[in-house]
Amino acid sequence: MHEWIPLPFPKCPRCRQSWVRSYHSNCSTGAEVLVEPYARQVKCEGCYKQWALMQNSFSCSCGYTFQASDVEAALSTTELLKQRLLQKIAEMDRFEQIIVQTSKRSFNAWVENISYEIGKFLGTTVANAQQLIRGIAERLFSF
């Protein structure tokens, strides 16, 4: 299995921060650096150069420089699986939020359309019809 992934940075001993991504500091594009953990390769997304992980150094935003050997723990199978799982969970959360927002917009559009027709039929205002439909829907669907 070969997959280029962002390199999860270990906690910096100087600033105590950890980073999910790292960037190519010697590149004019300043692009993200990805790692292929099984092949132990690093590549820049901007200039497309590739090099061996152990020939690389990683710099924290505070200026501290990690050597490649310092980053080995971040490339352990457990840590990689944890990072991948966290990425997938975050992605699922984003998709769920999109689905909920889309559903609410669709429901609101439906309420507006149907309330207009009911209001016309009953001779009442659209606002009264909307209030009636929303009340019924809230009891049924718990929106």
Backbone bond lengths (Angstrom), bond angles and torsions (degrees), N, CA, C in turn:
res aa  C-N    CA-C-N  psi(-1)  N-CA   C-N-CA  omega(-1)  CA-C   N-CA-C  phi
1 M - - - 1.448 - - 1.527 108.98 -
2 H 1.309 116.99 118.02 1.459 121.05 179.36 1.518 108.42 -117.99
3 E 1.318 114.96 121.35 1.451 119.68 179.97 1.517 108.82 -147.34
4 W 1.318 115.19 129.27 1.465 120.50 176.82 1.512 107.96 -83.74
5 I 1.329 116.15 126.92 1.457 120.76 -177.41 1.525 110.02 -132.67
6 P 1.338 117.12 158.63 1.466 119.44 173.09 1.525 109.36 -63.64
7 L 1.298 116.34 145.85 1.457 120.63 179.98 1.516 109.83 -87.56
8 P 1.341 117.36 117.50 1.461 118.82 174.95 1.526 109.87 -75.12
9 F 1.304 116.69 118.69 1.463 122.60 -177.65 1.519 111.21 -74.95
10 P 1.329 117.50 139.67 1.472 118.63 171.72 1.530 109.55 -70.36
11 K 1.316 116.88 167.39 1.463 121.00 179.50 1.529 109.37 -65.56
12 C 1.309 115.69 130.56 1.463 121.64 -179.01 1.534 109.38 -73.21
13 P 1.340 117.75 130.02 1.465 119.65 179.47 1.533 112.93 -69.66
14 R 1.333 116.78 -19.28 1.466 119.68 -179.04 1.524 111.93 -85.90
15 C 1.337 117.48 -54.36 1.477 120.08 -174.34 1.534 113.00 -103.11
16 R 1.327 117.62 -7.09 1.466 124.01 178.41 1.525 113.38 67.45
17 Q 1.334 117.48 17.58 1.463 121.60 177.34 1.526 109.06 -95.81
18 S 1.336 116.08 155.72 1.461 120.44 169.85 1.521 106.82 -128.14
19 W 1.310 116.37 154.17 1.460 121.10 -172.70 1.516 109.89 -127.36
20 V 1.316 116.31 144.71 1.452 121.09 177.82 1.529 109.67 -84.71
21 R 1.314 117.28 -25.16 1.468 121.04 -176.81 1.523 110.13 -131.18
22 S 1.324 114.61 156.63 1.466 119.39 174.30 1.530 107.83 -132.21
23 Y 1.322 115.75 159.81 1.461 121.02 -172.86 1.522 110.63 -127.98
24 H 1.324 115.24 152.60 1.458 122.54 -177.39 1.532 108.89 -78.47
25 S 1.308 115.76 104.86 1.461 119.62 -174.21 1.533 113.10 -74.90
26 N 1.315 118.22 -24.85 1.477 120.88 -179.27 1.519 112.24 -95.88
27 C 1.298 117.38 23.24 1.462 121.72 -175.77 1.529 109.24 -118.41
28 S 1.296 116.11 138.00 1.467 119.40 179.87 1.527 111.80 -66.76
29 T 1.340 117.21 -21.28 1.463 119.38 179.58 1.521 111.75 -83.64
30 G 1.334 118.03 -21.21 1.462 120.93 -177.80 1.515 112.03 61.99
31 A 1.334 116.32 28.90 1.461 121.75 -173.70 1.528 112.43 -76.79
32 E 1.308 113.66 169.51 1.460 120.85 -179.58 1.530 111.00 -71.62
33 V 1.329 114.57 146.03 1.458 122.17 175.70 1.519 107.42 -101.15
34 L 1.323 115.71 129.95 1.459 121.25 177.53 1.524 109.00 -113.01
35 V 1.318 115.93 155.95 1.457 120.67 179.41 1.516 109.58 -123.40
36 E 1.306 115.36 144.97 1.451 122.37 170.11 1.521 103.91 -108.04
37 P 1.345 116.70 97.09 1.462 120.30 -168.42 1.523 115.09 -63.40
38 Y 1.319 117.74 -32.33 1.458 120.06 -176.68 1.520 111.46 -75.89
39 A 1.329 116.48 -36.09 1.466 120.41 177.72 1.519 110.89 -88.77
40 R 1.342 117.23 -7.93 1.471 122.98 -178.57 1.532 110.86 55.87
41 Q 1.336 114.69 48.21 1.456 121.93 178.89 1.524 109.60 -117.57
42 V 1.329 116.39 153.41 1.453 124.11 177.49 1.518 106.97 -124.16
43 K 1.335 116.71 143.88 1.466 118.94 174.28 1.515 109.53 -142.99
44 C 1.324 114.53 153.56 1.458 122.32 177.40 1.523 108.40 -98.37
45 E 1.307 116.77 130.68 1.461 122.02 178.83 1.532 112.13 -72.73
46 G 1.333 117.17 -17.07 1.463 120.37 -177.89 1.515 113.22 -90.46
47 C 1.331 116.65 -52.87 1.474 120.12 -176.52 1.520 112.57 -100.47
48 Y 1.332 117.72 -4.44 1.465 124.89 176.32 1.527 114.46 64.73
49 K 1.319 117.88 15.04 1.460 119.77 175.69 1.515 108.74 -73.01
50 Q 1.344 115.79 149.34 1.453 121.96 176.04 1.514 109.01 -128.22
51 W 1.328 116.74 148.11 1.450 121.13 178.27 1.522 109.25 -156.05
52 A 1.309 116.43 166.37 1.459 121.84 -179.38 1.529 110.28 -71.06
53 L 1.309 115.55 139.58 1.459 121.44 -179.49 1.524 111.69 -56.20
54 M 1.311 117.34 -42.46 1.460 120.78 -175.75 1.529 112.79 -72.49
55 Q 1.316 118.00 -6.84 1.465 121.67 175.66 1.529 110.59 -101.84
56 N 1.282 116.55 20.03 1.459 120.68 -173.90 1.532 110.73 -119.40
57 S 1.306 115.31 153.17 1.460 119.87 168.41 1.521 106.82 -124.65
58 F 1.321 116.16 151.35 1.452 121.72 -177.53 1.510 108.45 -120.80
59 S 1.321 116.42 133.65 1.460 120.92 -177.53 1.517 110.86 -110.56
60 C 1.308 115.21 132.88 1.465 121.70 174.72 1.526 107.44 -78.95
61 S 1.315 116.99 159.49 1.468 119.78 179.08 1.526 111.96 -65.58
62 C 1.335 117.25 -19.11 1.470 119.95 178.71 1.528 111.68 -82.20
63 G 1.343 116.49 -7.41 1.460 120.52 178.45 1.519 114.17 107.03
64 Y 1.321 117.54 -13.63 1.462 120.27 179.03 1.525 109.04 -66.19
65 T 1.325 117.41 139.16 1.459 121.20 179.52 1.522 109.88 -110.84
66 F 1.322 115.09 122.80 1.459 122.08 173.89 1.523 107.71 -89.15
67 Q 1.279 117.18 143.53 1.450 120.83 168.85 1.522 107.25 -88.55
68 A 1.297 117.24 162.07 1.462 120.20 -178.15 1.517 111.38 -58.82
69 S 1.315 117.16 -35.78 1.468 119.54 179.79 1.530 111.38 -63.24
70 D 1.341 117.58 -28.32 1.463 121.43 177.75 1.525 111.64 -68.79
71 V 1.323 116.11 -21.72 1.458 121.16 -174.17 1.524 111.47 -94.49
72 E 1.313 118.33 -6.25 1.461 122.20 -177.38 1.527 112.43 -52.63
73 A 1.315 118.05 -41.85 1.473 120.84 -178.37 1.527 111.27 -60.55
74 A 1.328 115.90 -34.20 1.472 119.63 179.90 1.521 111.09 -69.26
75 L 1.325 116.81 -18.48 1.458 120.33 -179.24 1.528 113.11 -99.01
76 S 1.325 116.97 7.66 1.459 118.97 177.67 1.522 108.92 -65.34
77 T 1.297 116.79 153.07 1.462 121.72 -178.18 1.525 111.30 -57.04
78 T 1.306 117.14 -43.76 1.467 120.78 -179.31 1.518 111.12 -61.65
79 E 1.328 116.66 -46.21 1.466 120.41 -179.31 1.522 111.20 -65.50
80 L 1.331 117.12 -40.42 1.467 120.16 178.36 1.520 111.08 -63.82
81 L 1.319 116.59 -43.43 1.466 119.58 178.31 1.517 110.93 -63.66
82 K 1.314 116.64 -40.60 1.480 120.65 178.47 1.526 110.37 -61.53
83 Q 1.331 117.34 -47.22 1.459 121.08 -179.87 1.528 111.20 -62.63
84 R 1.332 116.57 -42.25 1.462 120.92 -179.45 1.532 110.09 -65.18
85 L 1.320 116.76 -41.90 1.455 121.46 178.72 1.521 111.00 -63.62
86 L 1.319 117.24 -43.60 1.463 120.64 177.71 1.522 111.36 -62.18
87 Q 1.341 117.25 -39.33 1.469 120.62 177.25 1.522 110.50 -62.94
88 K 1.332 117.21 -43.37 1.464 121.03 -178.64 1.533 110.90 -67.12
89 I 1.318 117.44 -39.28 1.463 120.68 178.30 1.529 110.25 -63.93
90 A 1.322 116.86 -43.70 1.468 120.51 178.08 1.530 110.60 -62.38
91 E 1.325 116.36 -40.35 1.462 121.02 178.68 1.532 110.20 -64.48
92 M 1.327 117.06 -42.32 1.466 120.99 178.39 1.522 110.67 -64.05
93 D 1.328 117.70 -39.40 1.467 121.17 177.21 1.524 111.07 -61.54
94 R 1.346 116.23 -43.14 1.476 119.55 178.66 1.527 110.62 -62.05
95 F 1.339 116.69 -44.10 1.462 120.17 179.64 1.522 111.20 -63.98
96 E 1.333 117.09 -39.96 1.454 120.55 178.90 1.529 110.76 -63.49
97 Q 1.332 117.33 -41.68 1.465 120.84 177.97 1.526 110.58 -62.46
98 I 1.322 116.76 -41.38 1.466 120.81 178.56 1.522 110.33 -62.63
99 I 1.338 116.66 -43.07 1.465 120.84 179.86 1.526 110.57 -63.07
100 V 1.328 117.47 -44.96 1.465 121.36 179.97 1.524 110.33 -62.22
101 Q 1.338 116.80 -46.22 1.466 119.99 -179.70 1.523 111.10 -63.05
102 T 1.325 116.83 -42.37 1.464 120.85 179.53 1.526 110.58 -64.69
103 S 1.323 116.35 -42.09 1.473 120.51 178.55 1.523 111.07 -61.64
104 K 1.331 116.37 -44.24 1.465 119.59 -179.93 1.521 111.18 -64.09
105 R 1.352 116.44 -42.63 1.473 119.09 178.37 1.525 110.60 -62.63
106 S 1.330 116.06 -42.42 1.452 120.24 -179.96 1.530 110.73 -64.03
107 F 1.322 116.23 -43.39 1.468 120.25 179.11 1.527 110.39 -63.27
108 N 1.333 116.45 -44.25 1.469 119.72 179.70 1.525 111.43 -62.08
109 A 1.328 116.75 -39.81 1.466 119.77 177.91 1.530 110.28 -64.38
110 W 1.330 115.71 -41.28 1.460 119.71 178.49 1.526 110.79 -63.28
111 V 1.342 117.08 -43.88 1.466 121.47 179.16 1.526 109.88 -59.95
112 E 1.322 116.99 -43.32 1.466 119.40 -179.87 1.525 111.24 -62.75
113 N 1.321 116.39 -44.20 1.471 119.78 -178.77 1.525 111.63 -66.28
114 I 1.321 116.26 -48.36 1.460 119.34 -177.26 1.522 111.79 -68.72
115 S 1.339 116.77 -35.98 1.471 119.07 -179.33 1.529 110.82 -68.15
116 Y 1.299 116.30 -32.91 1.460 119.37 176.57 1.531 109.77 -62.47
117 E 1.346 115.36 -46.18 1.458 119.58 -179.41 1.533 111.31 -66.88
118 I 1.333 116.87 -41.60 1.470 119.92 178.46 1.526 110.30 -65.89
119 G 1.321 115.93 -41.86 1.464 119.80 178.22 1.511 111.48 -59.52
120 K 1.330 116.86 -42.98 1.462 120.61 177.25 1.526 110.65 -62.28
121 F 1.328 116.30 -45.00 1.452 121.17 -176.43 1.530 111.77 -66.82
122 L 1.330 116.91 -43.17 1.465 120.66 -176.78 1.522 113.15 -87.30
123 G 1.307 116.61 -11.88 1.453 119.47 -178.61 1.519 112.31 75.05
124 T 1.321 117.41 28.89 1.460 121.26 177.85 1.527 108.80 -114.96
125 T 1.289 116.85 176.89 1.469 119.35 -179.01 1.524 110.18 -79.37
126 V 1.300 115.25 156.45 1.460 121.64 177.80 1.529 109.89 -62.10
127 A 1.316 117.23 -38.65 1.471 121.06 -179.34 1.522 110.85 -61.18
128 N 1.351 117.40 -42.27 1.468 120.36 178.33 1.529 110.90 -65.05
129 A 1.307 117.03 -40.27 1.465 120.97 179.37 1.529 110.27 -66.71
130 Q 1.327 117.09 -40.79 1.470 120.61 178.23 1.521 110.60 -62.36
131 Q 1.318 116.16 -42.99 1.465 120.92 -179.43 1.532 109.84 -61.99
132 L 1.303 117.71 -41.83 1.455 122.40 178.50 1.532 110.69 -63.07
133 I 1.318 117.37 -47.88 1.473 121.58 -178.01 1.525 110.74 -65.82
134 R 1.315 117.34 -42.91 1.477 120.44 178.86 1.529 110.90 -62.45
135 G 1.323 116.64 -40.42 1.471 120.28 178.45 1.519 111.60 -61.53
136 I 1.324 116.44 -42.87 1.469 120.60 178.47 1.532 109.92 -65.85
137 A 1.321 116.88 -44.95 1.472 121.95 -177.71 1.521 111.01 -64.45
138 E 1.331 116.89 -38.78 1.471 119.20 -179.66 1.523 110.33 -65.60
139 R 1.309 117.30 -37.24 1.468 119.55 177.79 1.530 110.68 -69.19
140 L 1.318 117.04 -36.38 1.460 121.12 -177.83 1.518 113.05 -78.47
141 F 1.343 116.79 -44.69 1.468 120.78 -170.16 1.513 113.87 -110.82
142 S 1.293 119.36 -7.53 1.482 123.44 -178.27 1.514 112.25 53.45
143 F 1.321 118.87 53.55 1.486 123.49 177.10 1.485 109.54 -73.39
